[in-house]
């Protein structure tokens, strides 16, 4: 886990995070690492469709079931993958329950903060419905502890309805930009891609000489960012808090942190702006 988001939620409900490794080319969670980390104490598995890349939840479910973990739910974090799909099924419908963020920078973003939870389970749906509004079973009747005011306000919902109509077109533009970057990138630069498809929430590169590449892009007036510079298990504010790591450790995740670089990728980019980035990528010498 990177960015701290899921770890914060886990710690708030008293769970101990168990961190697993990722696959090098996609930066998505390693299914083998997940399976190695499963124990009878596992509460659930949290899968993130990172950078807009799709993780094969169905394949993991089959492997978990075969190993005797059919009772362990899979939670999909879809904050970066609105509209992505695998074998005709949208992300968010692949696991037992899923979460979405509607922060303005997301593929489906409002003008303020917002989010959603999706599930096919009537019991989970009922629980979420209560928890989003103080734990109420009915007005003023608190039936569940841990509830709070987590309702999406009507203004943000109205904005999202409009944005939703443009999601497919916007995602296609993002993917087209990512394809251009992949074609333009020279030796020593790898564009992070999922083999299962992507909606290109972020355009992320892997480069052994990341800082040199970043300086090169800056010289061409191209802004960059790093997603994410610190693994959750290395956060200084959590040093004293308990966590565990999957058997085999996190060699790929740990080696990737210093190699990751995010470059511009959003539907509003002009062809000229995309071409500027492509030329800079092509002209870089490792």
Secondary structure, DSSP 4 states (H G I P E B T S, - for coil): -BSSHHHHHHHHTTPPPEE--B-TTT-PBPHHHHHHH--TT--EEEEE-GGGBPP-HHHHHHHHHHTT-TTSEEEEE-TT-TT-EETTEETTSSSSEEEEE--TTSSS--SS--EEEEES-HHHHHHHHHHTBTTEEETTEE-STT--B-PPPHHHHHHHHHHHTTHHHHHHHHHHHHHHHHHH--TTEEE---TT-B--SSEEEEETTHHHHHHHHHHTT--EE-TTSSBGGG-GGGTTS--EE-TTTTHHHHHHTTTEEEE---TT--HHHHHHHHHHHHH---
